[in-house]
Amino acid sequence: MPHRASNSVGLVTPQTLQVTEPLALACGRSLDSYQLVYETYGKLNATASNAVLICHALSGTHHAAGYHSADDKKPGWWDHYIGPGKPIDTNHFFVVALNNLGGCAGSTGPTSINPATGKAWGPDFPILRVRDWVHSQAKLADALGIHCWAAVVGGSLGGMQAMRWAIELPDRVKNCVVIASAMKLTAQNIAFNETARHAITSDPNFCDGNYLAHNTSPKQGLAIARMIGHITYLSGDGLGERFGRDVRSGSFAQGQDSLVEFQVQSYLRYQGDVFSDNFDANTYLLMTRALDYFDLAREYEDDAAKAFARAQARFCVVSFTTDWRFSPERSREIAQALIAANKSVCYAEIESNFGHDAFLLPDQRYEQVFSRFMQTVHAEAKQ
C-alpha cells in the first residue's frame, strides 16, 4: 500500500475550522463567517514552537502530503518534501496545510452558499487579496494554539503569502521560505493571467459567472485557461525532453489524408480536461486576480526594503534557472531587498529543466538546500 511507505505521513483526514467572527477584507467588504479546510502532519510540541505553515499556489489545496485512503494512487501535491526524513520533517515539525479562503476544495469560496441568499456565492464572492489569506490563516493558527510559526513556507503564490505573513504579522513568523515567487507580477505575467481569464469568461456556459444557477459549467474555457497556464509553468527544454515532436496519431507519409496529433497536444488537452472537471471557474478568476493585485511594496513608497524592514524572520529564497514565469531575477530582487533591509537571507538558484513546476518536483540540489535550512529551523525551535 502506498501509504505504508516509511517516509510518508500515511493516511490523513482533512479537518474544518468554522470561524464565526467577521473577517474584514481589503476590498472593503467582510465575511460574517467562513470555514477553512486543513490538514496537519506531525505533532505539535508542548511549547507550540515547531509549527510550519504551508501556503499553496494557484490551484493547490489543503492536501499537501499523505493519502486520504488506502486506495489513493497519488499523494498530496508536495508529498516529496513533507514527511519523515524529508526537508519538512514531520518527525520534528507540526505541519499545517490549508485550502485558502476563496478556494474550491472545502474552504468558503464562490461555490459555497451565501447565507444572505441561500444560493451559491458565484461571482458575488468578495475580491480577495493575499493579505486576506494571511489574516484568515492567523485565525486558524489561533484555533490551533500557535502564536508564532517556526516557518511559513510557500512556492509561487504561496511565496507571496509567506512574504506577506513576514511583514503583516512579523512577531508571528520566525522563518520565511519563499520559493519561485516574486514581490509583484510582471506585465507579461498579468497578460497571461488575463488571457486565461478571457478564455473562461468567453465560454458560452460562463453565464456571467452564474453557471451554477444554470446547472452548467464553462469547462471548455477553464480547460483552455489551464492549458495556457500549464505551458507557462513548463520550460521549452523540459517540453522538448518529455515530448519532442513525437506523434501520437496520424502520419506525415505522402498520401495520408488525416490530421497529425503530437504527444504534447494530447498531454495539454488531458491536463485541461482533468482540471476543468475538478476546479471552479470563479475560483480561478479570484486566484489569478489575487496574483495580479499583489505588490509587496505598494504601501511602502514602492520601496521593498522599507516593506521588509518590518520583518523579524530569517529568509530562505529559492529560484530555478528555467523558470521564466517567476524568473530567478525576481527572486534575486527579493534577496537584494532583504539585504538592503539588513535582514538575514540565504539565496539559492537551482539548475533545473522543468521551469516553474520545478518547485513541486524532486530535485537533489533543491532538496539539499531546503533540508539544510529547515534543519536550522528545527534547531532553533528546540531552544
N, C-alpha and C positions, 0 to 999 in steps of 0.2 A: 504494500500500500504506500502511495507517495507521502502520506502524512507521517509515516513512521521513520522517515529519513532522520538520521541523528542530528542534522543541523537545521531541521525545520522546527518552527514553533508549534507544528502539529495542527490539530483541529481547533478552530476559533469560532466564537459566536459573536456576531455584532450586538451591540448594546445601544440603547436610545436614551438620550437626555432630553427631558421636556423642560423648557425654560418658560416660566410664566411672567418673568419680569420684562417689561418692554425694552426693545433694543433700538436706540436712536441711530439712524443711518446717516451716512454722509450726504445722501441726496436730499435730506430734509424730512423724509418720511420716517416711520418707525414700524416695527413689528411688535404687536402686543404680546405675542407668544410665538414660539418656534421650537422645533426639535432638531437635534443633531444626532446622527448615527455614527458610531465609532467602534473601533476595536482596540484592545490592549494586548500587549505581549510582554512577558516577563513579570516581575514582581516589584511593586513599589516598596522601597526600603523605609525603615522606621522614621527617618527624618525627611522623607519625600524629596531627597536631593538627587535622585538618579533618574528623573523623568525626562524623556525625549519626545518632542512633538514632531510628527511627520506631516508636512504640508504638501498636498498633492497639486499636480499640474492641471491643465485644462480639462482633460477627460478622466482624471483619476477619481478614485473612490476611497472609502474607508478601508477597503480590503487590500492592505499593503503586503501582508505576509500570511503564510499558512494556508489551510484549506477549510472550506465550510462543511465538507462532508467527505466520507471515505471514498466516494465515487468521483470526486473532483479530479480532473486531469491537469488542471492548470492552477498554480498557486497565486497568491496576491501579487500585485503589479511590481513590488520591489523585494520580492522574496530572496533574491540573490544577496541582498545587502542587509536584511533584517533576520536575526535568528541566532541560535547558539554558535559562538565562534565566528560569526560574521562581523563586518565592520560595525554595525549597530547591534552589539552583542547582548542578546536577551538574558544571558547569564548574569549580566551586570546592570542592564538598563530596564526600566519600565517604559515601554514604548506605546505611545498613543497616536493612532491614525484615525482621522475622521473624514466624513463626506462634508464638504463645505456647504454652508448656508447657500441656498440657490441651486444646489445640485439636484440630481435626479436619481440618487441611489439611497433614498430614505430620509435625508435631511429635508427640511422645509424648503420648497422651491416652487417653480412655476406649475409643476404637476400636482402640488398639494392643494388641499381645499382651503379656499379663502373663507374664514369664519363669517365674514360680513355678507357673503353672497351664497354660501353653501355650494359653490361651484369651484372648479379648479382655477387657481390664480391666472394661469396662462400669461398673456403679455402684460397683465396688470401687476405682476410681481415687481416689487421695487428694484430700481437700478442699484447695484451693489458696487462697492469699491473694495480694494484689498484690505483697507483699514477696518471695514465692517467684519470681514472674516476674522481678523485678529481679535476684535472685541468679543465676537461670539465664541471664539476659541478660548478666550480668557474665562468665559463663563463655564466652559467645560473643565478647565483647569481648576477653577474654584470648587466645582462639584466633586472633583477627584481628590481634593485636598492638596493640590500642587500650587504653591505660591511662586516658585521660581523653577523654570525649566533648566535642566543641566545642559540641554541643547535644543534649539529649534532648527530643523533640517528641511530643506526643500530644493527641488530642481525646477527650473523654468518658472512658471507662475508660482510654484511653491517657494522658490528662492526669493521672489518678490515679497511673499508673506513673511518669510524669515527675516528679511531686512526691515520690513515694517514693524514686526514684533520688537526688534532691537532698538528702534528709535521711538516707537509709540509707548511701549511699556518697558523701558530699559532696565528697571530693577527686577524684572521677571524673567530675564534671559541671561544665562552665564556664557553660553557659546552659541554661535550662529554659523551654520553651514549653508553656503549659497552655491548651488551647482547649476551651471549652464543657464545663467539668468542675466538680468540687466536692470539698471536703475530706471530705464524707461525704454519703450519700444522705438525703433527707428521708423521713419516714414514708410520704408519698404514693408516692415512687419505689419504696420497698420493697414497698408494696402492689401496684403494677403488676407488679413482678417476680414476686411470689408468685402473682398471678392467672395470669400466663403459665406459671409452673411447674405450677400446678394443672391447666391445660389439657393439659399434656404427661402428667403422672402419672395423670390420669383417663382417658387414652386406653386402651381395652382391649388394644391392642397394646404398651403400655409394659412389661408383664410384670415389674414391679418393677425396671425398668432393665436386665433381661436379654434385651431384644428381639433382640439379635444372635444369641444362642444359640438363639432360637426362629425365626431366619430371617425376622424381620418388622421393622416399624418403626412407631412411634407418629406417623405422618405427619400425621394429622388434628390431633392435639393440638399438634404442632410448628407446623403451619400457622396454627392459631388463635393460638398464642403469638406468632408473628411478626406477625400482623395486629394484635394488641393493642399490641405494641411499636412497630410502624410508625406507628400512629395517634399515639402519644405523641411520636414523633420529628418529626412534622409540626406545622404550626400551622393554626388554623381558617381564617385568611385565605389561607394557602397552598393548602389543600384547596379552598377556595371559588374561588380564581383558576383552579386547574387543572381542577376538575370541576364546581363549582357543583351544580346539581340536574339535570345533563344525564342523559338517559335512554339506556341502551344498547339495551334491548329492552322490548317491551310498550308499552302505551298507556293513558293516562288517559281516553280517549274513552268516552262512555257506551255501554254495551252490549258493552264489551270484557272478556271473562272470561279474563284472563291476568295473571300476576304481572308487575309492573314491576321491571326491574333498572336501578339507577342506575350510571353510569360508575364512581363511587367504589367501589361494591360489587365490580364486576368487577376493578378495579385491586387492591383488597386481597386478593381471592381469588387472583389471579395471583401477587402478591408472596408470599403464604403458601405456595402450591403450589411455586413455584420454590425457596424457602428450604428447605422440607421435603424436597426432592429432593437438596439439597446440603449440609445441615448435620446434625450429630449431636445427638440429643436430650439425651444425658448431658452433652455439652459445653455445651449451652445452660444446663442446670441449674447446672453448675460455674461458668460465667462469670457468670451473674446472682447467684449466691451470693457470688462474689468482690466484685462490686459492692456488695452489701448489707453485707458484713462490713467493707469499707474505712472506716477512721476515722483520719485522719492524726494527730489529737491525742490519741487514746485513751491512749497510753502516756506522754503529756506533761502529765498532770493536766488533760486536756481543754483545754489552752491551746495554740492553734495557733501563737502567736508563739514559745512555747518549742520547739515542734517545728521551726519554720523557723529558729530560732537556730542549728541545726546546719549549715544550708545555706551553701555558699560561692558558689553560682551567682547570675548575674543572671536575672531572670524577665521573661517576657512573658506576660500573661494576657489572653485574648480571650473575649468573650461575644457573644451575638446577642439582639436585642431580643425576638423572638417565641419564643425557646426557653423553654418552660415546663417541660420535663423537667429541664434544668440551667440554671436561670434566671440572668439577669445578677446577681441578688442573691448567688448562690452564688460567682460569680467575684469580685464586689466583696469578699466575705468573705475570699477568698484574698489579694487585693491588700492589704486592710487589715491582715491578719495579717502579711504580709511587711513592710509599713511599720512595724508595731509591733516587728518583729524587726530593724529597721534594715537591711533588705535592699534591693537595687536592683530596682525593678519598674516596668514600664510596663503600663498597662491600657487596653484599647480595647473599647468596646461598639459593635458593628456593627449598623446598621439592616438588617433582613432580614425577609422574609415567610415564610421557609422553616423556621422552628422549629429544632429540634436538628440536623436534617440540614444546616443551613446551613454547618457547618464542613467538609462534604465537597464543597460546590458552588462554582462560580465566583461571585465577588463582587469588584467592583473595589476597594472600600474595604478589605475584608478582605485582598485581595492586596497592596495598598499597605502596610498596617500590617505584615503578615507579612514582606514583602520588605525593608522598611526595617530591621526588627530583625535579620533574617538577614544583611543586609549588614554590620551591626556585628559579628556573629559571625564573618563571613569576615575582616573587617579584623583582628580580634583573633587569629584563627587564623594569619594571615600573619606576625605579630610573632615 
